[in-house]
Amino acid sequence: SMDLVGCGGNRRGGLKVTHRWQKDEDAFSCSQCQAVFGLFRRKHHCRLCGSIFCSSCRFGASLLDDAMTLNYQSENRRPILKYGYIEPVRVCDNCNVICFRADMLLNAVGQTDLSTVEKICHEGCDVHFSTTMFPPLIIAANRGSLQMIDLLLEYDANP
């Protein structure tokens, strides 16, 4: 089960926020590889989804197709502004992929690259999630691109 706990204290470069984290006492094995936790296998929370992983899965490289490996961060460290993490913090492989796709989307929106934005959105990128302070729709509006705004709204971006 998940619990609301404080995370992102000042020592991590973040703000004090409330976020859903899996309880330590509820995790007997890694959420990804199912390895059992014990004296030599420690628990690590993903700072985005709150699930608990072993260090091997937490810092491992995700399998991405060749088109997405460029600029991929294998350390799985990302800033998560929505939870107050200004400095990069550790995230699980799945959340690292989510952040990577969100970064690709923001980059394409910033460059007003309609075909790339449509491809990324069509592949299922969450248009609501952003790794920056500004979601894709705000960036498109600031660029004055009505076509981009229409495209993002078509994929349910929040106005």
C-alpha positions as CSV (number, residue, x, y, z in Angstrom):
1,S,0.0,0.0,0.0
2,M,1.0,3.6,-0.4
3,D,1.2,6.2,2.3
4,L,1.5,10.0,2.3
5,V,4.9,10.9,3.6
6,G,7.1,14.0,3.6
7,C,9.9,13.8,1.1
8,G,12.3,16.1,-0.7
9,G,13.9,17.8,2.3
10,N,16.3,20.7,1.8
11,R,19.4,18.4,1.8
12,R,18.1,17.0,-1.5
13,G,17.6,20.5,-3.1
14,G,13.9,20.2,-3.0
15,L,10.9,21.7,-1.1
16,K,9.1,19.9,1.6
17,V,6.1,18.3,-0.1
18,T,3.6,15.5,0.6
19,H,3.9,12.6,-1.9
20,R,2.7,9.0,-2.0
21,W,5.4,6.5,-1.2
22,Q,5.1,2.7,-0.7
23,K,5.6,1.9,3.0
24,D,9.0,0.2,3.8
25,E,7.3,-2.4,5.9
26,D,5.0,-3.4,3.0
27,A,7.9,-4.1,0.6
28,F,9.5,-7.6,0.9
29,S,10.9,-7.7,-2.6
30,C,11.9,-5.3,-5.4
31,S,9.0,-4.0,-7.4
32,Q,10.8,-4.8,-10.7
33,C,12.9,-7.9,-10.3
34,Q,11.2,-9.4,-7.2
35,A,14.6,-9.9,-5.4
36,V,14.0,-10.3,-1.7
37,F,15.2,-7.5,0.5
38,G,17.5,-8.3,3.4
39,L,20.7,-7.4,5.1
40,F,22.7,-6.9,1.9
41,R,19.9,-5.8,-0.4
42,R,18.6,-2.3,0.6
43,K,15.3,-0.7,-0.3
44,H,15.3,2.5,-2.4
45,H,12.2,4.6,-3.2
46,C,11.7,6.0,-6.7
47,R,11.2,9.8,-6.1
48,L,8.5,9.9,-8.8
49,C,6.2,6.9,-8.4
50,G,7.1,6.1,-4.8
51,S,7.6,2.4,-5.4
52,I,10.5,0.5,-3.7
53,F,13.3,-1.1,-5.7
54,C,16.7,-2.7,-5.1
55,S,19.8,-0.8,-6.2
56,S,20.3,-2.9,-9.3
57,C,16.9,-2.0,-10.7
58,R,16.9,1.5,-9.4
59,F,20.1,2.5,-11.3
60,G,19.9,0.1,-14.2
61,A,19.6,1.2,-17.8
62,S,16.2,0.8,-19.3
63,L,15.7,-0.9,-22.6
64,L,14.8,1.8,-25.1
65,D,14.5,1.5,-28.9
66,D,17.4,2.9,-30.9
67,A,15.6,6.1,-31.7
68,M,15.4,7.0,-28.0
69,T,18.9,6.1,-26.8
70,L,20.3,9.4,-27.8
71,N,20.8,11.7,-24.8
72,Y,19.5,8.9,-22.5
73,Q,20.6,9.3,-18.9
74,S,21.6,5.9,-17.6
75,E,22.0,7.0,-14.0
76,N,18.2,7.5,-13.7
77,R,18.5,10.9,-12.0
78,R,16.0,13.6,-12.9
79,P,14.7,16.8,-11.4
80,I,11.0,16.4,-10.5
81,L,9.7,19.9,-10.1
82,K,6.1,18.8,-9.4
83,Y,7.4,17.3,-6.1
84,G,9.9,20.1,-5.4
85,Y,13.1,18.3,-6.5
86,I,15.1,21.0,-8.2
87,E,18.3,18.9,-8.2
88,P,18.2,15.5,-10.0
89,V,17.0,12.7,-7.8
90,R,16.9,8.9,-8.3
91,V,14.0,7.4,-10.3
92,C,13.2,3.9,-11.3
93,D,13.7,2.7,-14.9
94,N,10.0,3.1,-15.8
95,C,9.9,6.7,-14.5
96,N,13.1,7.5,-16.2
97,V,11.5,6.5,-19.5
98,I,8.5,8.7,-18.7
99,C,10.8,11.6,-18.0
100,F,12.8,11.0,-21.1
101,R,9.7,11.0,-23.3
102,A,8.4,14.1,-21.6
103,D,11.7,15.8,-22.3
104,M,11.5,14.7,-25.9
105,L,8.0,16.2,-26.2
106,L,9.0,19.5,-24.6
107,N,12.0,19.8,-26.9
108,A,9.8,19.1,-30.0
109,V,7.1,21.6,-28.8
110,G,9.8,24.2,-28.2
111,Q,11.1,23.7,-31.7
112,T,7.5,23.8,-33.1
113,D,8.1,20.3,-34.7
114,L,4.6,19.2,-35.3
115,S,5.4,15.8,-36.9
116,T,7.6,14.8,-33.9
117,V,5.1,16.0,-31.4
118,E,2.3,14.0,-33.1
119,K,4.5,10.9,-33.2
120,I,5.4,11.2,-29.5
121,C,1.8,11.8,-28.5
122,H,0.6,9.0,-30.7
123,E,3.1,6.6,-28.9
124,G,1.4,7.4,-25.6
125,C,3.5,10.1,-24.0
126,D,1.6,11.7,-21.1
127,V,1.0,15.3,-22.3
128,H,0.1,16.3,-18.7
129,F,3.5,15.4,-17.2
130,S,6.3,17.8,-17.5
131,T,9.9,17.8,-16.2
132,T,9.9,21.6,-16.2
133,M,7.8,24.2,-14.6
134,F,5.8,24.7,-17.8
135,P,3.8,22.0,-19.5
136,P,3.9,21.5,-23.3
137,L,0.6,23.5,-23.8
138,I,2.0,26.6,-22.1
139,I,5.2,26.4,-24.2
140,A,3.2,26.1,-27.4
141,A,1.0,29.1,-26.3
142,N,4.1,31.2,-25.6
143,R,5.5,30.3,-29.0
144,G,2.2,31.4,-30.6
145,S,1.7,28.1,-32.5
146,L,-2.0,27.5,-33.0
147,Q,-1.3,24.3,-34.8
148,M,0.7,23.0,-31.9
149,I,-1.9,24.0,-29.4
150,D,-4.6,22.3,-31.4
151,L,-2.5,19.1,-31.7
152,L,-1.8,19.0,-27.9
153,L,-5.5,19.6,-27.1
154,E,-6.3,16.8,-29.5
155,Y,-4.3,14.6,-27.1
156,D,-6.0,15.9,-24.0
157,A,-3.5,18.5,-22.8
158,N,-4.9,20.6,-20.0
159,P,-5.8,24.1,-21.2
